[in-house]
Amino acid sequence: MSWLYLGIAILAEVIGTTALKASDGFAKLIPSLVVVVAYGASFYFLSLTLKVIPVGIAYAIWSGVGIVLIVLAGWWFFGQTIDKAGIVGILLIGAGVFVLNTFSQTGVH
C-alpha cells in the first residue's frame, strides 16, 4: 500500500506543479486552488509512505519521478522544449531511480 501512496503523492505533486505554472504567479484563482489542494494531497500521501519506506528512498523516488513527469507535462501542456543535455540529465535521473529501487538494499521491497 505504501507504494500506491507514493504513486499518488507523485501524481499530486506533478498536478500541483503544473497548476503552479498555470496560476501565473497565483494571479488565476482556479489553478491557484489546484496548487494548494494538490500539494496538500502530495504531502499527505508522502507522509503515509514514510511509515514504511525510508525517507531517503521515498524522497529520491518522489522527486526523481516527479522531475521526469514535470518535464513531460511542461512539454505537453506548455510547449516547453528540452535540449540534448537536458534529455541526458533526465535519463540519468530515471536511471538513478531505477537503480535505487531495483538494486538497493536500503528500501523496502
MDAnalysis code that builds the backbone (N, CA, C; Angstrom):
import MDAnalysis as mda
import numpy as np

u = mda.Universe.empty(327, n_residues=109, atom_resindex=np.repeat(np.arange(109), 3), trajectory=True)
u.add_TopologyAttr("name", ["N", "CA", "C"] * 109)
u.add_TopologyAttr("resid", np.arange(1, 110))
u.add_TopologyAttr("resname", ["MET", "SER", "TRP", "LEU", "TYR", "LEU", "GLY", "ILE", "ALA", "ILE", "LEU", "ALA", "GLU", "VAL", "ILE", "GLY", "THR", "THR", "ALA", "LEU", "LYS", "ALA", "SER", "ASP", "GLY", "PHE", "ALA", "LYS", "LEU", "ILE", "PRO", "SER", "LEU", "VAL", "VAL", "VAL", "VAL", "ALA", "TYR", "GLY", "ALA", "SER", "PHE", "TYR", "PHE", "LEU", "SER", "LEU", "THR", "LEU", "LYS", "VAL", "ILE", "PRO", "VAL", "GLY", "ILE", "ALA", "TYR", "ALA", "ILE", "TRP", "SER", "GLY", "VAL", "GLY", "ILE", "VAL", "LEU", "ILE", "VAL", "LEU", "ALA", "GLY", "TRP", "TRP", "PHE", "PHE", "GLY", "GLN", "THR", "ILE", "ASP", "LYS", "ALA", "GLY", "ILE", "VAL", "GLY", "ILE", "LEU", "LEU", "ILE", "GLY", "ALA", "GLY", "VAL", "PHE", "VAL", "LEU", "ASN", "THR", "PHE", "SER", "GLN", "THR", "GLY", "VAL", "HIS"])
u.atoms.positions = np.array([
    [0.820, -1.198, 0.000],
    [0.000, 0.000, 0.000],
    [0.866, 1.266, 0.000],
    [2.050, 1.183, 0.625],
    [2.906, 2.363, 0.689],
    [3.383, 2.797, -0.699],
    [3.567, 1.837, -1.612],
    [3.978, 2.193, -2.974],
    [2.834, 2.879, -3.724],
    [1.625, 2.475, -3.460],
    [0.466, 3.150, -4.048],
    [0.391, 4.587, -3.531],
    [0.588, 4.753, -2.228],
    [0.595, 6.094, -1.647],
    [1.692, 6.963, -2.264],
    [2.849, 6.364, -2.504],
    [3.935, 7.112, -3.125],
    [3.561, 7.524, -4.545],
    [2.933, 6.639, -5.282],
    [2.478, 6.971, -6.635],
    [1.472, 8.108, -6.633],
    [0.536, 8.068, -5.685],
    [-0.453, 9.151, -5.567],
    [0.243, 10.459, -5.210],
    [1.213, 10.392, -4.296],
    [1.960, 11.592, -3.904],
    [2.691, 12.197, -5.100],
    [3.276, 11.352, -5.936],
    [3.998, 11.831, -7.119],
    [3.031, 12.490, -8.094],
    [1.926, 11.822, -8.383],
    [0.956, 12.395, -9.323],
    [0.387, 13.710, -8.813],
    [0.086, 13.785, -7.520],
    [-0.445, 15.022, -6.953],
    [0.583, 16.146, -7.041],
    [1.850, 15.822, -6.816],
    [2.902, 16.839, -6.914],
    [3.045, 17.344, -8.338],
    [2.952, 16.460, -9.312],
    [3.042, 16.863, -10.716],
    [1.843, 17.737, -11.097],
    [0.669, 17.360, -10.638],
    [-0.523, 18.186, -10.889],
    [-0.348, 19.569, -10.252],
    [0.143, 19.590, -9.017],
    [0.349, 20.859, -8.326],
    [1.367, 21.748, -9.014],
    [2.458, 21.157, -9.468],
    [3.492, 21.943, -10.140],
    [3.006, 22.450, -11.496],
    [2.269, 21.625, -12.211],
    [1.692, 22.052, -13.487],
    [0.707, 23.198, -13.263],
    [-0.118, 23.078, -12.237],
    [-1.064, 24.147, -11.915],
    [-0.337, 25.404, -11.443],
    [0.812, 25.240, -10.799],
    [1.589, 26.396, -10.352],
    [2.018, 27.244, -11.549],
    [2.462, 26.578, -12.601],
    [2.801, 27.309, -13.834],
    [1.556, 27.983, -14.406],
    [0.446, 27.255, -14.428],
    [-0.806, 27.790, -14.990],
    [-1.396, 28.916, -14.137],
    [-1.025, 28.985, -12.859],
    [-1.602, 30.002, -11.973],
    [-1.096, 31.410, -12.274],
    [-0.031, 31.500, -13.062],
    [0.528, 32.801, -13.433],
    [0.886, 33.610, -12.184],
    [1.693, 32.989, -11.322],
    [2.106, 33.680, -10.092],
    [0.970, 33.873, -9.110],
    [0.071, 32.921, -9.052],
    [-1.132, 32.949, -8.204],
    [-2.101, 34.065, -8.599],
    [-2.037, 34.500, -9.847],
    [-2.958, 35.535, -10.331],
    [-4.285, 34.948, -10.802],
    [-4.309, 33.640, -11.079],
    [-5.529, 32.974, -11.542],
    [-6.043, 32.074, -10.428],
    [-7.308, 32.254, -10.067],
    [-7.876, 31.603, -8.898],
    [-7.915, 30.074, -8.992],
    [-8.507, 29.537, -10.046],
    [-8.706, 28.085, -10.126],
    [-7.374, 27.328, -10.115],
    [-6.407, 27.687, -10.972],
    [-5.126, 26.981, -10.888],
    [-4.454, 27.151, -9.523],
    [-4.630, 28.298, -8.896],
    [-4.045, 28.524, -7.568],
    [-4.656, 27.590, -6.530],
    [-5.961, 27.391, -6.602],
    [-6.616, 26.454, -5.683],
    [-6.148, 25.017, -5.937],
    [-5.966, 24.678, -7.212],
    [-5.472, 23.340, -7.556],
    [-4.078, 23.130, -6.952],
    [-3.237, 24.152, -6.989],
    [-1.895, 24.065, -6.400],
    [-1.988, 23.693, -4.925],
    [-2.803, 24.413, -4.184],
    [-2.911, 24.194, -2.736],
    [-3.433, 22.789, -2.431],
    [-4.483, 22.383, -3.117],
    [-5.075, 21.063, -2.872],
    [-4.109, 19.956, -3.289],
    [-3.491, 20.098, -4.461],
    [-2.603, 19.045, -4.961],
    [-1.361, 18.901, -4.094],
    [-0.748, 20.016, -3.694],
    [0.430, 19.912, -2.820],
    [0.052, 19.359, -1.455],
    [-1.117, 19.750, -0.949],
    [-1.572, 19.181, 0.322],
    [-1.744, 17.678, 0.222],
    [-2.368, 17.225, -0.842],
    [-2.550, 15.785, -1.056],
    [-1.207, 15.095, -1.232],
    [-0.302, 15.733, -1.961],
    [1.006, 15.133, -2.185],
    [1.749, 14.912, -0.867],
    [1.790, 15.927, -0.039],
    [2.495, 15.788, 1.238],
    [1.785, 14.817, 2.179],
    [0.474, 14.795, 2.136],
    [-0.262, 13.837, 2.971],
    [0.091, 12.407, 2.573],
    [0.019, 12.099, 1.278],
    [0.309, 10.737, 0.844],
    [1.791, 10.405, 0.989],
    [2.661, 11.390, 0.832],
    [4.080, 11.141, 1.088],
    [4.301, 10.799, 2.561],
    [3.579, 11.464, 3.445],
    [3.714, 11.164, 4.872],
    [3.255, 9.738, 5.192],
    [2.208, 9.267, 4.505],
    [1.774, 7.886, 4.707],
    [2.824, 6.902, 4.200],
    [3.469, 7.260, 3.109],
    [4.527, 6.436, 2.542],
    [5.663, 6.257, 3.533],
    [5.988, 7.327, 4.263],
    [7.136, 7.312, 5.161],
    [6.942, 6.441, 6.397],
    [5.743, 5.926, 6.585],
    [5.526, 4.976, 7.675],
    [6.226, 3.651, 7.390],
    [6.454, 3.352, 6.117],
    [7.031, 2.060, 5.717],
    [8.348, 2.219, 4.964],
    [8.394, 3.136, 4.011],
    [9.571, 3.298, 3.162],
    [10.495, 4.333, 3.794],
    [11.808, 4.051, 3.870],
    [12.747, 5.021, 4.446],
    [12.679, 6.364, 3.716],
    [12.858, 7.443, 4.464],
    [12.673, 8.791, 3.929],
    [13.594, 9.064, 2.741],
    [14.833, 8.632, 2.785],
    [15.761, 8.879, 1.684],
    [15.323, 8.214, 0.398],
    [14.854, 6.986, 0.502],
    [14.391, 6.248, -0.677],
    [13.104, 6.870, -1.211],
    [12.158, 7.112, -0.319],
    [10.875, 7.681, -0.744],
    [11.068, 9.042, -1.395],
    [11.901, 9.881, -0.798],
    [12.095, 11.220, -1.338],
    [12.832, 11.180, -2.671],
    [13.812, 10.292, -2.781],
    [14.542, 10.173, -4.048],
    [13.600, 9.754, -5.173],
    [12.729, 8.803, -4.896],
    [11.780, 8.343, -5.914],
    [10.748, 9.428, -6.192],
    [10.215, 10.041, -5.141],
    [9.207, 11.096, -5.285],
    [9.745, 12.250, -6.134],
    [10.934, 12.710, -5.795],
    [11.480, 13.852, -6.526],
    [11.974, 13.457, -7.916],
    [12.625, 12.297, -8.035],
    [13.155, 11.877, -9.328],
    [12.070, 11.617, -10.359],
    [11.075, 10.832, -9.983],
    [9.967, 10.562, -10.910],
    [9.185, 11.844, -11.172],
    [9.035, 12.669, -10.139],
    [8.344, 13.946, -10.311],
    [9.042, 14.842, -11.321],
    [10.369, 14.884, -11.275],
    [11.130, 15.695, -12.229],
    [10.882, 15.222, -13.650],
    [10.975, 13.922, -13.854],
    [10.763, 13.372, -15.194],
    [9.352, 13.694, -15.685],
    [8.358, 13.484, -14.835],
    [6.971, 13.728, -15.244],
    [6.682, 15.212, -15.472],
    [7.298, 16.081, -14.669],
    [7.014, 17.505, -14.845],
    [7.674, 18.038, -16.111],
    [8.804, 17.463, -16.509],
    [9.391, 17.836, -17.799],
    [8.437, 17.459, -18.932],
    [7.861, 16.259, -18.837],
    [6.888, 15.835, -19.847],
    [5.640, 16.713, -19.826],
    [5.177, 17.082, -18.640],
    [3.999, 17.956, -18.534],
    [4.297, 19.335, -19.113],
    [5.487, 19.854, -18.868],
    [5.864, 21.143, -19.434],
    [5.881, 21.102, -20.948],
    [6.365, 20.015, -21.499],
    [6.372, 19.838, -22.951],
    [4.949, 19.714, -23.483],
    [4.143, 18.887, -22.831],
    [2.790, 18.594, -23.309],
    [1.852, 19.796, -23.196],
    [1.818, 20.402, -22.011],
    [0.842, 21.456, -21.755],
    [1.316, 22.863, -22.135],
    [2.615, 23.113, -22.061],
    [3.110, 24.471, -22.246],
    [4.056, 24.618, -23.437],
    [4.278, 23.533, -24.165],
    [5.125, 23.596, -25.346],
    [6.586, 23.872, -25.050],
    [7.021, 23.575, -23.830],
    [8.419, 23.802, -23.462],
    [9.292, 22.733, -24.115],
    [10.498, 23.124, -24.462],
    [11.416, 22.187, -25.101],
    [12.583, 21.892, -24.175],
    [13.289, 20.833, -24.482],
    [14.470, 20.455, -23.712],
    [15.560, 20.058, -24.705],
    [16.777, 20.477, -24.430],
    [17.878, 20.160, -25.344],
    [18.459, 18.777, -25.040],
    [19.459, 18.385, -25.837],
    [20.040, 17.046, -25.696],
    [20.653, 16.825, -24.319],
    [21.328, 17.823, -23.800],
    [21.922, 17.687, -22.465],
    [20.830, 17.504, -21.405],
    [19.737, 18.215, -21.566],
    [18.613, 18.063, -20.643],
    [18.013, 16.674, -20.710],
    [17.897, 16.146, -21.915],
    [17.367, 14.790, -22.079],
    [18.285, 13.779, -21.402],
    [19.595, 13.939, -21.596],
    [20.556, 13.035, -20.947],
    [20.413, 13.127, -19.429],
    [20.300, 14.343, -18.921],
    [20.142, 14.523, -17.477],
    [18.881, 13.857, -16.945],
    [17.783, 14.013, -17.668],
    [16.521, 13.395, -17.269],
    [16.644, 11.872, -17.297],
    [17.295, 11.338, -18.327],
    [17.504, 9.887, -18.404],
    [18.370, 9.387, -17.248],
    [19.363, 10.168, -16.860],
    [20.197, 9.779, -15.724],
    [19.403, 9.774, -14.415],
    [18.509, 10.745, -14.266],
    [17.642, 10.755, -13.079],
    [16.765, 9.512, -13.076],
    [16.151, 9.206, -14.210],
    [15.335, 7.996, -14.319],
    [16.139, 6.745, -14.035],
    [17.364, 6.691, -14.550],
    [18.225, 5.528, -14.299],
    [18.570, 5.425, -12.812],
    [18.800, 6.553, -12.186],
    [19.101, 6.550, -10.755],
    [17.945, 6.022, -9.924],
    [16.741, 6.445, -10.245],
    [15.557, 5.941, -9.546],
    [15.414, 4.443, -9.769],
    [15.651, 3.990, -10.998],
    [15.565, 2.560, -11.308],
    [16.591, 1.764, -10.501],
    [17.834, 2.213, -10.499],
    [18.893, 1.512, -9.756],
    [18.574, 1.492, -8.273],
    [18.160, 2.609, -7.740],
    [17.818, 2.708, -6.317],
    [16.701, 1.740, -5.956],
    [15.684, 1.681, -6.772],
    [14.524, 0.863, -6.490],
    [14.782, -0.634, -6.753],
    [15.630, -0.930, -7.717],
    [15.854, -2.310, -8.112],
    [16.971, -2.994, -7.342],
    [18.051, -2.284, -7.104],
    [19.250, -2.924, -6.555],
    [19.592, -2.536, -5.125],
    [19.037, -1.465, -4.621],
    [19.386, -1.009, -3.270],
    [18.776, -1.921, -2.214],
    [19.554, -2.213, -1.207],
    [19.074, -2.970, -0.057],
    [18.518, -2.050, 1.032],
    [18.567, -0.746, 0.800],
    [18.117, 0.233, 1.773],
    [16.604, 0.306, 1.881],
    [15.941, 0.186, 0.766],
    [14.494, 0.377, 0.729],
    [13.722, -0.881, 1.082],
    [12.425, -0.714, 1.153],
    [11.518, -1.832, 1.411],
    [11.055, -2.355, 0.074],
    [11.268, -3.644, -0.203],
    [10.874, -4.243, -1.488],
    [9.874, -5.341, -1.272],
])
